[in-house]
Each structure stands twice: as structure tokens, then as C-alpha cells.
Amino acid sequence: MELRHLRYFCVVAEELNLTCAAERLHMSQPPLSRQIKQLEMEVGAELFERGPRGLRLTPTGLFFQQHALQILEKVDATVEATRRMARSQRVLFGIGFVPSVFYGQLPLLVRGLRQKDNVELTLVELTTVQQVQALKAGRIDIGFGRLRIDDPDVEQEVLFDEPLMAALPEGHPLADTTPTLEELARYPLILFPAKPRPSLADTVLGLFRRHGLKVEVVQEANELQTALGLVASEIGITLVPEQVKRVRRDGIVFVYLADKSLTSPVLCSRRRGEKPSPIMQEANAILEVLVENRRTGRYP
């Protein structure tokens, strides 16, 4: 099996029409049909249902499509990264992150690595789930998120557990208190991110659920800044990690919760079993100092 077979298959799977797929691939239809038949023979399964109305992916074909796309994506990302390295003569180092960790010490890590003359950094905003996929595909080298993911190819390290806070509109009845979850559950809740899930939104809902509390989700937002804007507009309240209190936003107050055990972890994700490169060793050394500063209170 060659990469071209996967590319042919993915185009046919997208078009579900051999004529259209052949046009996209700049080839005639009969050779394309033969290539798809050869692929099915090699795989040992029918990937398409052929009917009078055209093609349909079989359940096996859908499974094969998902994995073929991942393989091609990883190959394309590797080729592009190699070209960029050749052009710049610098080592690429990709960092994935969820927005709520970027209000703390992560910018200090970025600043430290940017001082290295031989490093080209790429920063990509990704959910924790997306970070795991990006690590496996080679698009990033390290990720910072909040969701525990069980994947044999990725290892996660808990850097620290961060207290959750309530973001309330100015003048809210709970603004000068340390509210309980029971008190917060009486007010409309704004969730973020709305998608993709699972995410911090599910963690927050799980906290209320485990305490036997029902909440009214009045609005969902994809972006943290949007969620805070909705709070400032008195649409509802939301729960955020402690780092977010560094955001200077008019019309919002941040208050700690009565239950100090309600926290959100800050997780570092890396590819499992991979020997650390010199740049990764440098990143790990900087991280160690930043985490120690956090734990000892030098950087709240």
C-alpha cells in the first residue's frame, strides 16, 4: 500500500463519485477505479457500497477514512515542518494550549524559549483532546490543558491544581462573599467552551452534579472572553480557573469559593516514550522553575 492509494481513497470518499474524484485527481476514471479495487483487496474489505445512485462508504470504509486522514495529515505536517526547518535552519517546537492557562506563567515559558537563537516556536490554541491528536500527528511537541485523557501514546503530568473562582457581575449579591456551590447554583450559569467537548464545561457541570445540584445553563460560549463579556452584561455567572483573575475586565469581580478542594488541574502533555530533545529539555527546565514558583507562592 502506498500513500497515493490513501490519497485516492480519501478523495473518492469525499466526493462519493468516481468521475468527480478523477477530475480532482487529474486522472481518468478507469485507473482510479482499479486503484480503489486494489486497495480494497489489500485491506480485505469492501470500503464502498456501489449502487445506482453512486457510492456510499461502508462502516469499514468510514473507519478506514478516519485513520487514512490522520495518516495523511501527519505526513503532510511532517513534510511541511521539514521544509520549514530546511528554510530557516532552526528547530521547530510546537506548543498547544487552552486559553485559560495563558493568563499565568505560560508566557514566561514562551519568552524563555524565544531567546534561543536556534528555535522557531509555533503556538496553537487547542483543547486538551485536540492537543493529544496534535501530539500524535507531530503538529505540536508539548501541550498545556486541563482535561485528563487516557491515551497510550501520550503522557500527562499534573503541574499543579488550580483553585476555581466564580466570575460575577459587579454588584452581584455574592460579590463580597466566598460562595458555596449551593449558593452559585441559584443563579443562571454561563458555560465555556461550548465546543468541542469534552472540556472545562463538562468539569464544571460535573462539580454541580456530584454535589446533587441542578443548574440552569442560560448561555454557552466558545471563547473565554465571550463568556466574561456575558457575565459583565449580567446574563449569568461562570466558574473559571484562578489564572483568569488576571484578566482586567470592567464590570466583573472574581471571588474564591468556600470549598477550597474545587480545583482544575493544569496538565502538561507530551509524547510517551520519546527521548527529550535539547529544546524539550530546556522547556522542562523552565517549567520546573515556573511550577516551583507557583507552589511556593512566588507567582500566585
C-alpha positions as CSV (number, residue, x, y, z in Angstrom):
1,M,0.0,0.0,0.0
2,E,1.3,3.4,-1.0
3,L,0.4,6.9,0.2
4,R,-1.2,7.6,-3.2
5,H,-3.7,4.8,-2.5
6,L,-4.7,6.6,0.7
7,R,-5.0,9.9,-1.1
8,Y,-7.1,8.4,-3.9
9,F,-9.3,6.8,-1.4
10,C,-9.9,9.9,0.7
11,V,-10.8,12.0,-2.4
12,V,-13.3,9.3,-3.6
13,A,-14.7,9.1,0.0
14,E,-15.2,12.8,0.0
15,E,-16.8,13.1,-3.5
16,L,-18.6,9.7,-3.5
17,N,-18.4,10.0,-7.2
18,L,-15.6,8.4,-9.3
19,T,-16.0,10.9,-12.1
20,C,-15.7,13.9,-9.9
21,A,-12.9,12.3,-7.9
22,A,-10.9,11.5,-11.1
23,E,-11.3,15.1,-12.2
24,R,-9.9,16.4,-8.9
25,L,-7.0,13.9,-9.1
26,H,-6.3,14.8,-12.8
27,M,-6.6,11.3,-13.9
28,S,-9.2,9.2,-15.9
29,Q,-11.9,7.2,-14.1
30,P,-10.9,3.6,-15.1
31,P,-7.4,3.7,-13.5
32,L,-8.9,5.3,-10.4
33,S,-11.5,2.5,-10.1
34,R,-8.7,-0.1,-10.4
35,Q,-6.7,1.6,-7.7
36,I,-9.7,1.6,-5.3
37,K,-10.4,-2.1,-6.1
38,Q,-6.7,-2.9,-5.4
39,L,-6.9,-1.1,-2.1
40,E,-10.0,-3.0,-1.1
41,M,-8.3,-6.3,-2.0
42,E,-5.2,-5.4,0.0
43,V,-7.3,-4.3,3.0
44,G,-9.5,-7.3,2.7
45,A,-12.8,-5.5,3.0
46,E,-15.2,-3.5,0.9
47,L,-14.8,0.2,1.6
48,F,-17.7,1.4,-0.6
49,E,-21.2,0.3,-1.4
50,R,-21.8,0.7,-5.1
51,G,-25.4,1.4,-6.1
52,P,-27.4,3.0,-8.9
53,R,-27.2,6.4,-7.1
54,G,-23.5,6.3,-6.7
55,L,-21.1,5.3,-3.9
56,R,-21.6,5.1,-0.1
57,L,-19.0,4.4,2.5
58,T,-19.4,1.1,4.3
59,P,-18.9,1.1,8.1
60,T,-15.5,-0.4,7.4
61,G,-14.9,2.4,4.9
62,L,-15.8,5.1,7.5
63,F,-13.3,3.6,9.9
64,F,-10.6,3.4,7.3
65,Q,-11.3,7.0,6.2
66,Q,-10.8,8.4,9.7
67,H,-7.4,6.7,10.1
68,A,-6.3,7.4,6.5
69,L,-7.0,11.1,7.0
70,Q,-4.9,11.0,10.2
71,I,-2.0,9.3,8.4
72,L,-2.1,11.8,5.6
73,E,-2.4,14.7,7.9
74,K,0.7,13.5,9.9
75,V,2.7,13.0,6.6
76,D,1.7,16.5,5.3
77,A,2.6,18.1,8.7
78,T,5.9,16.3,8.8
79,V,6.8,17.3,5.2
80,E,5.9,21.0,5.9
81,A,7.8,21.0,9.2
82,T,10.9,19.6,7.4
83,R,10.7,22.2,4.6
84,R,10.4,25.0,7.2
85,M,13.4,23.6,9.1
86,A,15.4,23.5,5.9
87,R,14.5,27.1,5.1
88,S,15.2,28.5,8.5
89,Q,17.9,26.2,9.8
90,R,16.1,26.3,13.1
91,V,14.4,23.7,15.2
92,L,10.6,23.8,15.3
93,F,8.9,23.5,18.6
94,G,5.2,23.5,18.8
95,I,3.2,24.4,21.9
96,G,-0.6,23.7,22.2
97,F,-2.6,25.4,24.9
98,V,-6.1,26.1,26.2
99,P,-6.7,29.9,26.7
100,S,-7.2,29.7,30.4
101,V,-3.6,28.6,31.0
102,F,-2.2,31.6,29.1
103,Y,-3.0,34.1,31.8
104,G,-0.5,32.6,34.2
105,Q,3.1,31.6,33.7
106,L,3.0,30.0,30.3
107,P,4.0,33.3,28.6
108,L,7.2,33.1,30.7
109,L,8.0,29.7,29.2
110,V,7.4,31.1,25.7
111,R,9.6,34.1,26.4
112,G,12.4,31.9,27.7
113,L,12.3,29.6,24.6
114,R,12.1,32.6,22.2
115,Q,15.5,33.8,23.5
116,K,17.1,30.7,21.9
117,D,18.5,31.6,18.5
118,N,18.0,28.1,17.1
119,V,14.3,27.6,18.0
120,E,11.3,28.6,16.0
121,L,8.2,28.4,18.2
122,T,4.6,27.8,17.0
123,L,1.7,28.4,19.3
124,V,-1.6,26.8,18.7
125,E,-4.8,27.2,20.7
126,L,-6.2,23.7,21.1
127,T,-8.5,21.9,23.5
128,T,-6.8,19.1,25.5
129,V,-8.4,16.5,23.3
130,Q,-7.1,18.3,20.2
131,Q,-3.7,18.6,21.8
132,V,-3.5,14.8,22.2
133,Q,-4.3,14.3,18.5
134,A,-1.8,17.1,17.5
135,L,0.9,15.4,19.6
136,K,0.3,12.1,17.9
137,A,0.3,13.7,14.5
138,G,3.5,15.6,15.2
139,R,2.0,19.0,14.8
140,I,3.0,20.1,18.4
141,D,5.7,18.9,20.8
142,I,4.1,19.8,24.1
143,G,0.6,20.7,25.3
144,F,-1.0,22.5,28.2
145,G,-4.6,21.7,29.1
146,R,-7.0,20.8,31.9
147,L,-8.6,17.6,30.9
148,R,-7.2,14.1,31.8
149,I,-7.0,12.0,28.6
150,D,-6.2,8.3,28.7
151,D,-4.1,7.6,25.6
152,P,-1.3,5.0,25.3
153,D,0.8,7.3,23.1
154,V,0.6,10.4,25.3
155,E,1.7,11.0,28.9
156,Q,0.3,13.7,31.1
157,E,1.9,15.4,34.0
158,V,-0.1,17.4,36.6
159,L,1.8,20.6,37.1
160,F,-0.5,21.9,39.8
161,D,-4.1,22.0,40.8
162,E,-5.6,25.5,40.4
163,P,-8.5,26.8,42.6
164,L,-11.7,27.6,40.8
165,M,-13.2,31.0,41.2
166,A,-16.6,32.5,40.4
167,A,-16.8,35.3,37.9
168,L,-19.7,37.5,38.9
169,P,-21.1,40.8,37.5
170,E,-20.2,43.8,39.6
171,G,-22.7,44.4,42.4
172,H,-23.8,40.8,42.4
173,P,-25.2,39.6,45.8
174,L,-22.3,37.2,46.2
175,A,-19.6,39.6,45.1
176,D,-18.3,40.2,48.6
177,T,-18.5,36.6,49.8
178,T,-16.8,33.2,49.4
179,P,-19.9,31.4,48.0
180,T,-20.7,27.7,48.1
181,L,-21.7,25.7,45.1
182,E,-25.2,25.6,46.6
183,E,-25.4,29.4,46.5
184,L,-24.0,29.6,43.0
185,A,-26.5,27.1,41.7
186,R,-29.3,29.5,42.3
187,Y,-28.1,31.8,39.5
188,P,-28.0,31.3,35.7
189,L,-24.8,29.7,34.6
190,I,-22.6,30.5,31.5
191,L,-20.6,27.6,30.2
192,F,-17.4,27.7,28.1
193,P,-16.2,26.4,25.9
194,A,-19.4,25.3,24.1
195,K,-17.5,23.1,21.7
196,P,-15.6,20.9,21.1
197,R,-16.4,18.8,24.1
198,P,-15.4,17.3,26.5
199,S,-13.8,20.4,28.0
200,L,-13.7,22.6,31.1
201,A,-17.5,23.0,30.7
202,D,-18.0,19.3,31.5
203,T,-15.8,19.6,34.5
204,V,-17.9,22.5,35.9
205,L,-21.1,20.6,35.2
206,G,-19.7,17.6,36.9
207,L,-18.9,19.5,40.1
208,F,-22.5,20.6,40.5
209,R,-23.8,17.2,39.6
210,R,-21.6,15.4,42.1
211,H,-23.0,17.7,44.8
212,G,-26.6,16.9,43.8
213,L,-27.2,20.3,42.4
214,K,-29.1,21.3,39.3
215,V,-28.1,24.4,37.4
216,E,-29.7,26.5,34.7
217,V,-27.3,26.9,31.8
218,V,-28.5,30.2,30.3
219,Q,-25.8,30.5,27.6
220,E,-22.8,28.7,26.2
221,A,-19.8,30.5,24.7
222,N,-16.9,29.2,22.7
223,E,-14.4,31.8,23.9
224,L,-13.4,32.7,27.5
225,Q,-13.5,36.4,26.6
226,T,-17.1,36.0,25.3
227,A,-18.1,34.2,28.5
228,L,-16.7,37.1,30.6
229,G,-18.5,39.6,28.4
230,L,-21.7,37.8,29.1
231,V,-21.0,37.9,32.8
232,A,-20.3,41.6,32.6
233,S,-23.7,42.0,30.8
234,E,-25.4,40.3,33.8
235,I,-26.6,37.4,31.7
236,G,-25.2,35.0,34.3
237,I,-22.2,33.8,36.3
238,T,-19.4,31.4,35.4
239,L,-16.7,29.4,37.0
240,V,-13.1,30.0,35.9
241,P,-9.6,28.8,36.9
242,E,-7.7,31.2,39.2
243,Q,-5.3,32.4,36.5
244,V,-8.2,34.1,34.7
245,K,-8.5,36.7,37.5
246,R,-5.5,38.4,35.9
247,V,-7.9,39.5,33.1
248,R,-8.7,43.2,33.6
249,R,-12.3,43.4,32.6
250,D,-14.7,46.2,33.7
251,G,-18.0,45.0,35.3
252,I,-16.6,41.7,36.6
253,V,-15.4,40.6,40.1
254,F,-13.7,37.3,40.8
255,V,-14.3,35.6,44.1
256,Y,-12.9,32.4,45.6
257,L,-15.2,29.5,46.5
258,A,-15.9,28.3,50.1
259,D,-14.8,24.8,49.2
260,K,-11.1,25.0,48.5
261,S,-11.0,21.5,47.2
262,L,-12.8,22.6,44.0
263,T,-9.9,22.9,41.6
264,S,-8.9,22.5,38.0
265,P,-5.6,20.8,37.1
266,V,-3.0,22.3,34.8
267,L,-1.7,19.4,32.8
268,C,1.3,19.1,30.6
269,S,1.1,16.6,27.7
270,R,4.0,15.0,25.8
271,R,4.5,12.1,23.5
272,R,5.1,9.0,25.6
273,G,8.5,7.3,25.4
274,E,10.1,9.9,23.3
275,K,13.7,10.9,24.2
276,P,13.6,14.6,25.1
277,S,15.3,16.8,22.5
278,P,17.6,19.6,23.7
279,I,14.8,22.0,23.2
280,M,12.4,19.8,25.2
281,Q,15.0,19.6,28.0
282,E,15.2,23.4,28.0
283,A,11.4,23.6,28.2
284,N,11.2,21.1,31.0
285,A,13.9,23.0,33.0
286,I,12.0,26.3,32.6
287,L,8.7,24.6,33.5
288,E,10.3,23.1,36.7
289,V,11.2,26.6,37.9
290,L,7.8,28.1,37.0
291,V,5.9,25.3,38.8
292,E,8.1,25.7,41.9
293,N,7.4,29.4,41.9
294,R,3.7,28.6,41.7
295,R,3.8,26.1,44.5
296,T,5.8,28.3,46.8
297,G,3.6,31.3,46.3
298,R,6.1,33.4,44.4
299,Y,3.7,33.5,41.4
300,P,0.1,33.2,42.6
